[in-house]
């Protein structure tokens, strides 16, 4: 096995250089709040120490700030560093040994699972669901706060085939709405993005006749328009561009208008509950290890109340690390994130949907399986 490069390396990073601005958790002890069923930050019962480094999805950033603050209040000698450089960058850094975990809006591919064996050992890495959120189809069209859109219309907008906001395809679904003749400016991610992969996966499944491209973390070159890096970049561009539209984690879009997506015969408004319902009908990815919890979403679902433009954002961990201190730190942080307290912190800060009890239990069991390399 290739020598692990991130086990002890984090310990030499300057604490001053990694100083975080974060508030404390309401529960400032090392024990779970009584009666809430949440896991203690450290399964060993004692606070952990050291520096944990992660890189990845910008969609998780608001939740990550809350997780870091809560975890560090329970473990004052521990520090979590997270750089929201995008899902693709996070997986690449993790697979090269440059981070101890990755945040990713897409689970590891088969090729990436094989690569993970080089840095994580023969059992490779595992995908643990950490954050569930709707992807908003967000727009800046005067004072319009919501529009009904079906999947074919969304696909045609993002392909550049529908070019003005008063196009009949939009108007027919929004009787009584005074739609302007403002040109539509599509804004997409310039970086490799799990949000892009989730969004294009939805388009390919729900509007296959209109969106014939395969799902990808990179925006199709045939449909280039405006672009910006990261979640904050696309949201900022749309906010300052009259008539613009994008796709972004719902927690980040602020006061922009948001589409209600047609599911079956109904238009479904995005919400944590609607996102959670979409995850409830997801299926485990085939041919994965017992502790890999990658899920395939049913993007063309007709389930009432489900919002299928949703992302499941994962934390990707090695199954083994090269020393006990790193294992303890990874397991403690991972346990906090999937605990009731951790999920409540994410919901409060980012509006995400908490993991179901069953999924939390599965995630905790997978985290418990992480061990020191033999």
Secondary structure, DSSP 4 states (H G I P E B T S, - for coil): -PPPSSTTGGGGS-TGGG----PPPS--SSSPPTTS-PPPS-TTSS---EEEEEEE-GGGHHHHHHHHHHHHHH-TTEEEEEE---HHHHHHHHHTTS-SEEEESSPPPHHHHHHHHHHH-TT-EEEEEEEEEEEEEEE--TT--EEEE-HHHHHHHHHTS--BTT-HHHHTTSTT-----PBPEEEEESS--HHHHHHHHHHHHH-TTT--SPP-SS--GGG--EEESHHHHHHHHHHTSTTEEEEEEGGG-TTSEEEEEEETTEEE---HHHHHHHHHT-EEPTT--TT---EE--TT---TT---SEEEEEEEEESEESSHHHHHHHHHHHHHHHSHHHHHHHHHHH-PBPPPHHHHHHHHHHHHT-EE--
